[in-house]
Amino acid sequence: MLSVGQFFSRHTASLLFSITTVSIAAFAATPGYLLGSLLFAGTYASSTTLLKHRQKKKFMQLAGITKEEYKHIETQLKAANKNIQTLSQNYLRVRSVSAFKQLLEMTRISKNIVKIVKTDPRKFYNVEQFFYAHLPSAVELTDKYTMLSRQPVKDKEIQITLSKTRETLTELNDTIQIDLKDALSNDIDHLQMEIEFANRSNIRRKEQLEWRGDDK
């Protein structure tokens, strides 16, 4: 759940620290090429591991989650990203324009949910069913749908199955949209409170100006 910026920052810091360490060792003891390379690799690996541990610890403290929660949510995010990748591959395989648009929208919404939870892991608990059931179901249905839709011969039974699958995917797409709203629910509530506070402040300010006769 660490960001790309944190990835580059710890590797840049490790690189600079390793170069400094090897430079000091070379000046003090003049190690050979092999020992110098081993020292650089060992310093780089250990410093990167330490910095990543500190970044994770700070992130967990700011997010208000435990180490076990962090590992669990991180595992769910990785699984979700794999499922989203499968969805992306499937919407390129369907032959129906409507099905393509539907899967494209489902993929876009799913990416947004994952991005929100990655930024604020506490929101995982608002959308647990998205990770446990809704997204995996969407992948399973789209896998079967794309397989059936690409068959050269489609009898009545296959046509009925395809139609029912499209209906189910439509319902599932609506459900995933609700998941997105659930992920944003705290933000929406906070924004509504801010708007209400701003409106009250404006009304109070206007009343003060009118009372002083300064309203223009």
C-alpha positions in Angstrom: 0.0 0.0 0.0 3.0 2.3 0.0 3.0 4.8 -2.8 5.3 5.0 -5.8 6.9 8.1 -4.4 7.8 6.2 -1.2 9.3 3.5 -3.4 11.6 5.9 -5.2 12.5 7.9 -2.1 13.7 4.8 -0.1 15.7 3.4 -3.1 17.2 6.8 -3.7 18.2 7.1 -0.1 19.6 3.6 -0.1 21.6 4.3 -3.2 23.1 7.5 -1.8 23.9 5.7 1.5 25.5 2.7 -0.2 27.7 4.9 -2.4 28.8 6.9 0.6 29.5 3.8 2.6 31.6 2.2 -0.2 33.4 5.5 -0.8 34.4 5.8 2.9 35.5 2.1 2.9 37.5 2.6 -0.3 39.2 5.7 1.2 39.9 4.0 4.6 40.8 0.4 3.7 41.0 0.2 -0.1 38.9 -3.0 -0.6 39.0 -4.9 -3.8 36.4 -4.8 -6.5 34.7 -8.0 -5.2 34.6 -6.8 -1.6 33.5 -3.4 -2.6 30.6 -4.8 -4.7 29.5 -7.1 -1.8 29.6 -4.1 0.6 27.5 -2.0 -1.8 25.0 -4.8 -2.4 24.7 -5.6 1.3 24.4 -1.9 2.4 21.8 -1.2 -0.3 19.7 -4.3 0.6 19.7 -3.7 4.3 19.1 0.0 4.1 16.2 -0.5 1.6 14.6 -3.1 3.9 15.0 -0.9 7.0 13.5 2.2 5.2 10.6 0.1 3.9 9.9 -1.2 7.4 9.9 2.4 8.8 7.6 3.6 5.9 5.1 0.8 6.6 5.2 1.5 10.3 4.5 5.2 9.8 1.8 4.5 7.3 0.1 2.1 9.7 0.2 4.6 12.5 -1.3 7.4 10.3 -4.0 5.0 9.0 -4.8 3.7 12.4 -4.5 0.0 11.5 -2.5 -2.9 13.0 0.2 -4.9 11.3 -2.2 -7.9 10.8 -4.8 -5.6 9.2 -2.1 -4.1 6.9 -1.0 -7.5 5.7 -4.6 -8.7 5.2 -5.7 -5.5 3.3 -2.5 -5.6 1.2 -3.2 -9.2 0.2 -6.8 -8.3 -0.8 -5.5 -5.4 -2.9 -3.1 -7.6 -4.7 -5.8 -10.1 -5.4 -8.1 -7.3 -6.6 -5.5 -6.0 -9.0 -5.1 -9.4 -10.5 -8.9 -9.6 -10.9 -9.0 -6.2 -12.5 -6.3 -7.2 -14.9 -8.4 -10.2 -15.9 -11.5 -7.9 -16.4 -9.3 -5.7 -18.6 -8.4 -8.6 -20.8 -12.0 -9.8 -21.0 -13.5 -6.6 -22.2 -11.1 -6.7 -25.1 -12.3 -10.1 -26.1 -16.1 -9.6 -26.2 -17.7 -8.9 -29.5 -20.8 -7.0 -28.2 -20.4 -3.2 -28.0 -22.8 -3.0 -25.1 -20.9 -5.8 -23.2 -17.6 -4.0 -24.0 -18.9 -0.7 -22.5 -20.3 -2.5 -19.5 -17.0 -4.3 -18.7 -15.0 -1.1 -19.3 -17.1 0.8 -16.8 -16.9 -2.1 -14.3 -13.1 -2.1 -14.6 -12.9 1.7 -14.2 -15.1 1.7 -11.1 -13.1 -1.3 -9.6 -9.8 0.6 -10.2 -11.2 3.6 -8.3 -12.3 1.5 -5.4 -8.8 -0.1 -5.1 -7.2 3.3 -5.4 -9.3 4.7 -2.6 -8.6 1.7 -0.2 -4.9 1.9 -1.1 -4.8 5.5 0.0 -7.0 5.0 3.1 -7.0 1.3 4.2 -9.7 2.0 6.8 -12.2 2.2 4.0 -11.6 -1.4 3.2 -14.2 -2.2 5.9 -16.8 -0.1 4.0 -16.4 -2.3 0.9 -15.3 -5.8 2.1 -17.9 -7.5 0.0 -16.4 -5.9 -3.1 -13.1 -7.7 -2.5 -14.6 -10.9 -1.2 -17.6 -11.4 -3.5 -18.5 -8.8 -6.0 -15.2 -8.4 -7.9 -14.4 -12.2 -8.0 -18.0 -12.9 -9.2 -17.6 -10.3 -12.0 -14.4 -12.0 -13.1 -15.9 -15.5 -13.1 -19.0 -14.3 -15.0 -17.0 -12.4 -17.6 -14.7 -15.4 -18.1 -17.6 -17.6 -18.9 -19.4 -14.9 -20.9 -16.3 -14.3 -23.2 -15.8 -18.0 -23.6 -19.4 -18.6 -24.7 -19.6 -15.5 -26.9 -16.6 -16.6 -28.9 -18.0 -20.0 -29.8 -18.6 -20.4 -33.6 -21.9 -22.2 -33.0 -24.5 -20.7 -30.6 -27.6 -22.8 -30.1 -30.7 -21.6 -28.2 -29.4 -22.7 -24.9 -26.1 -20.8 -25.3 -28.1 -17.7 -26.4 -30.3 -17.9 -23.3 -27.2 -18.4 -21.1 -25.5 -15.3 -22.6 -28.6 -13.2 -22.1 -28.9 -14.2 -18.5 -25.2 -13.6 -17.9 -25.5 -10.1 -19.4 -28.5 -9.4 -17.1 -26.5 -10.6 -14.1 -23.5 -8.5 -15.1 -25.7 -5.5 -15.3 -27.0 -6.1 -11.8 -23.4 -6.7 -10.6 -22.2 -3.5 -12.2 -24.9 -1.6 -10.3 -23.8 -3.3 -7.1 -20.1 -2.3 -7.7 -21.3 1.3 -8.3 -22.9 1.2 -4.8 -19.6 -0.2 -3.5 -17.9 2.9 -4.8 -20.4 5.1 -3.1 -19.8 3.2 0.1 -16.0 3.8 -0.2 -16.7 7.5 -0.6 -19.4 7.7 2.0 -17.2 9.2 4.7 -15.8 11.8 2.3 -19.3 12.7 1.1 -20.5 13.1 4.7 -17.5 15.2 5.6 -18.0 17.4 2.5 -21.7 17.9 3.3 -20.7 19.0 6.8 -18.2 21.4 5.4 -20.8 22.8 3.0 -23.3 23.2 5.8 -20.7 24.9 8.0 -19.7 27.3 5.2 -23.4 28.1 4.4 -24.0 28.9 8.1 -20.9 31.1 8.3 -22.0 33.0 5.2 -25.5 33.5 6.6 -24.1 34.7 9.9 -21.7 37.1 8.1 -24.5 38.5 6.0 -26.7 39.1 9.0 -23.8 40.9 10.7 -23.3 43.2 7.7 -27.0 43.9 7.5 -27.1 44.7 11.2 -24.3 47.2 10.8 -25.7 48.6 7.5 -22.7 47.6 5.6 -24.4 45.1 3.2 -23.6 46.0 -0.4 
